Amino acid sequence: MTELFVSVGADILMPMAVSEPVATRRLALDCRTLLDHRPSRGVCGCCGALRPRYKRLVDNIFPEDPEDGLVKANMEKLTFYALSAPEKLDRIGAYLSERLSRDVARHRYGYVCIAMEALDQLLMACHCQSINLFVESFLKMVRKLLEADKPNLQILGTNSFVKFANIEEDTPSYHRSYDFFVSRFSEMCHSSYEDPDFRTKIRMAGIKGLQGVVRKTVNDELQANIWDPQHMDKIVPSLLFNLQSGEGTESRSPSPLQSSKKEKESPAELTERCFRELLGRAAYGNIKNAVTPVLMHLDNHSLWEGKTFAVRCFKIIMYSIQSQHSHLVIQQLLGHLDANSKSSATVRAGIVEVLLEAAAIAASGSVGPTVLEVFNTLLRHLRLSVDYELTGSYDCTNIGTKIIKEHEERQLQEAVIRTIGSFANTLPTYQRSEVMLFIMGKIPIPGMHPTLPSTGSGPEGNRMIQVMLLKSLRQVTCGFQTTNMLTALPNSFLDPLLSFALQEDAEIRLLVLEILVSLIDRHDNLPKFSTISIISDISVLKLKVDKCSRQDNLFMKKHAQHLYRHIYLCCKEQSSVRPHFEKLYSLLALISMELANEEVVVDLIRVALALQDLALSSEEMLPVYNRCAVHALSSAYLNLISQLTTVPAFCQHVHEVIEMRQKESPYLLPEDVFIENPKIPKTLEKLEGELLFQQAKITEVLGGSGYNTERLATPYVPQFTDEDRLSKRKSIGETISLQVEVESRNSPEKEERTPAEEITFETLKNAIVDSVGVEEQEKERRRQVVEKFQKAPFEEIAAHCGARATMLQSKLNQIFEITIRPPPSPSGTITSSYGQTQSRSVPVYEMKFPDLCVY
């Protein structure tokens, strides 16, 4: 038996009896285990060598004085040992974690910093398969630091985590969780520490930590999905909170991740960079989870009303995400607008303004597959705003009835109209044509389209929605250019639009003229005709004129008479003012530039001369200003068309008349009429002679240049059609019933006649006066009959055909009654139950014939 004394404390010796060598080895192991839990300093003599080597290497990196920092030579030895024996890495991590926990508890922060530095170096150097267990110890230590109250320890732990996040691990981890780090870093982003410098540092550390979590988990399918709502609801609001603190700084650039790390960043700048990186990594299925917290944050903090911050947020979003995903953001904004339909007008206007900016950034990919649904949503909210404005209030689920501020609703309506135009600008021509048709189908048109469902707003509501939708249509048509007017502007669009040109409302007529001008102007000539003036030399305008294409010729052949008629009738309206005449001049000039051939030029000159006759006529009862304005419009246009035709004699005649008016009657020229204070007389005396443009003279000079003199000599008379009558607020139902009644009265029993021609004042006038254009009018009447069946609504055609079908059926029934008469019956007649005799009608195929008659 051998007695062995082991030093346990400073003055305590414990005798141990060992009988065999095996017991000696067991004793050594027990002593080593005991010493593992003692500090490295103060271990007695030879027993220190019993401690594991990795612990000795770890202990050696800590200096006597923590201010001296990490012992680099010993750190290199520890690193070499960890690389040589990677199976010890997890024990090294566990031991470092134990030491760090002890030092944190004892407030020995110098040693804490040394331990974290050592962990960082080992983490950067080692990439073996067993690093996962070491990482667990590392994350445990980082968590310990983040839970500390000291800001320096939180920042130290965050910096270590960021370094770890930048390391690409070779082996996957199936059980690692980052939930605590997301929560803790988000909490640090909202730090309210008293010292402002430390508060800024803590917030920036939280932002960097969130950035590290995203980098570590976003591309690792084995990790917890960072895009889950439970994580996004913490990350995104934390970023927006810091972004809002630096709202004064504008969004710098569309491209993310471009700021220099050497520059000292503010929390807002760092947040923007982190937010861009987060959104840039979002896949198709993650966009919704990333954007929804943004919408909720703006709702909860009432940030829609200010618009600035909301617009900035979505600019960052639209510039950062992949362009093919842009329409997902647009759809979420539209859905959020629907969800806030009962919110205040300022909130809805803020969402619409964000939509406007987002659509401009997203370009062609903004609308996505559901083009018409986007415009349908915007038009629905436009109609809703009009109803709110008319009723003055609406029922809100939470706060009861809310009073409407009219000016706020008007601002919302203008914002919706601008947004519709912004969306339309991103579409190709064929889709924009569909949108134009879609909007036209929403406009309540008297007698042609049923009015939209209203909430009791009545005629005023229909008028307001007409104005708003026409304004929307005007926005859509801005910049609209097409090579084929015939397909881009079908009858289903052009006919309802032109019917509005005959409305009594001056604002509606002006909107229609603006839309027509936008549609026809394909070479940006409109700004050159924005004002009416007499231009002595139009070459200074540098007009862009192309040869009229075949499609344009077909378009004018089909729709020219409609356009001329509406131009003429617009000039007859007493409520027309200066903007109306300016748009009429622009329309005439653009038709001459864009769609004119020889026949169109002749017709336009006839229309201009007819306008002069209109201003001279005493039957129309036009005010003096309107008469002078029509004269001025006619003179300005004839001056333009004469120079476009380049016929010297025509130009000379127009020039002579204009010079004579300048001397004797300047109030017949645009320079004295279309100004702020028109210089017009109180009464207009009868004009004649050299003050007027002479149709005979113009026909003569143009005939010498090859123009159709017969057509030029025929005064232009607008033809009134069903469309004109319907636009004067007559019901389509009344029109159909009237036509059916007339036709049924004029249909004899034995002969079906064609519908009689409707007799009007113009018909009687033409019958009395032996006009040269009788044949032309007959052709026009036939063309109108054909167009009636091509363009009339389906209900009208169905009623017309139904009457004929009924008459045909009655004739067939008479024939059948004759051919299916019963043969002589032995019983003669059949007596009914009432004692009356009835003739029995037996079909031929049911008759019983004698056998001798059948072969």
Beta strands, then each sheet from edge to edge (+ up, - down):
strand 1: 2-7
strand 2: 13-18
strand 3: 393-396
strand 4: 400-403
strand 5: 830-831
strand 6: 837-838
sheet 1: 1+ 2-
sheet 2: 3+ 4-
sheet 3: 5+ 6-
end
